[in-house]
Amino acid sequence: MALKKIGKTYHLRRRVPKRFAPIEPRELVSQSLHTDSEQLAKLKAEAAWAELIEAWEARLAGDTEDAERRFEAARELAERRGFRFL
């Protein structure tokens, strides 16, 4: 998991896998994990990445309605866990 510390806060930074290019315009995902703890940042980053992958997989499978619900659920989960979901 690629973590980058900007100031005192860790951020998740990863390239979007090429197989998701048709449904994800960003080449790079970058989001604040809202923590200065590297250990907590690793946990948050793993959860956030797993949610992104799940949402992208659903979109690729053509289940856009369910994918949109999953994507919004991932966004809400990210916010509840204390980090921004872009």
C-alpha positions as CSV (number, residue, x, y, z in Angstrom):
1,M,0.0,0.0,0.0
2,A,1.5,3.4,-1.0
3,L,1.3,5.8,1.9
4,K,2.6,9.4,1.6
5,K,2.9,11.7,4.6
6,I,2.0,15.3,3.7
7,G,2.7,17.5,6.7
8,K,1.5,15.4,9.6
9,T,-1.2,13.5,7.8
10,Y,-0.9,10.2,5.9
11,H,-2.5,9.9,2.4
12,L,-3.3,6.8,0.3
13,R,-1.8,7.2,-3.2
14,R,-2.1,4.4,-5.7
15,R,-2.5,4.1,-9.5
16,V,-5.8,2.9,-10.7
17,P,-5.3,-0.5,-12.2
18,K,-5.5,-0.4,-16.1
19,R,-8.5,-2.8,-16.2
20,F,-10.6,-0.1,-14.5
21,A,-9.7,2.6,-17.1
22,P,-13.1,2.3,-18.9
23,I,-15.0,3.2,-15.8
24,E,-12.5,5.3,-13.8
25,P,-11.1,8.4,-15.4
26,R,-8.5,9.1,-12.7
27,E,-5.0,7.5,-13.2
28,L,-4.1,8.1,-9.6
29,V,-6.2,7.8,-6.5
30,S,-5.1,10.1,-3.7
31,Q,-7.0,10.6,-0.5
32,S,-6.3,11.8,3.0
33,L,-6.5,9.1,5.7
34,H,-6.8,11.8,8.4
35,T,-4.2,10.3,10.8
36,D,-0.7,10.9,11.8
37,S,-0.2,7.3,12.8
38,E,1.5,5.1,10.2
39,Q,0.0,2.0,11.7
40,L,-3.6,3.4,11.6
41,A,-3.0,4.8,8.1
42,K,-2.0,1.3,6.9
43,L,-5.3,-0.1,8.2
44,K,-7.4,2.7,6.8
45,A,-5.6,2.5,3.4
46,E,-6.3,-1.2,3.1
47,A,-10.0,-0.8,3.9
48,A,-10.4,2.2,1.5
49,W,-8.6,0.4,-1.4
50,A,-10.7,-2.8,-0.9
51,E,-13.9,-0.7,-1.1
52,L,-12.7,1.0,-4.3
53,I,-11.8,-2.3,-5.9
54,E,-15.2,-3.7,-5.0
55,A,-17.0,-0.7,-6.5
56,W,-15.0,-0.7,-9.7
57,E,-15.5,-4.5,-10.1
58,A,-19.2,-4.0,-9.9
59,R,-19.1,-1.3,-12.5
60,L,-17.1,-3.4,-14.8
61,A,-19.6,-6.2,-14.4
62,G,-22.2,-3.9,-15.9
63,D,-24.1,-3.6,-12.7
64,T,-24.1,0.1,-12.7
65,E,-27.0,0.6,-10.4
66,D,-25.5,-1.7,-7.8
67,A,-22.1,-0.3,-8.5
68,E,-23.3,3.2,-7.8
69,R,-24.9,2.1,-4.5
70,R,-21.6,0.4,-3.5
71,F,-19.6,3.4,-4.5
72,E,-21.8,5.6,-2.4
73,A,-21.6,3.1,0.5
74,A,-17.8,3.1,0.2
75,R,-17.8,6.9,0.3
76,E,-20.0,6.9,3.4
77,L,-17.9,4.2,5.1
78,A,-14.7,6.2,4.3
79,E,-16.2,9.3,5.9
80,R,-17.4,7.4,9.0
81,R,-13.9,6.0,9.4
82,G,-12.4,9.4,9.4
83,F,-11.0,10.0,5.9
84,R,-12.1,11.8,2.8
85,F,-13.2,9.8,-0.2
86,L,-12.7,11.6,-3.5
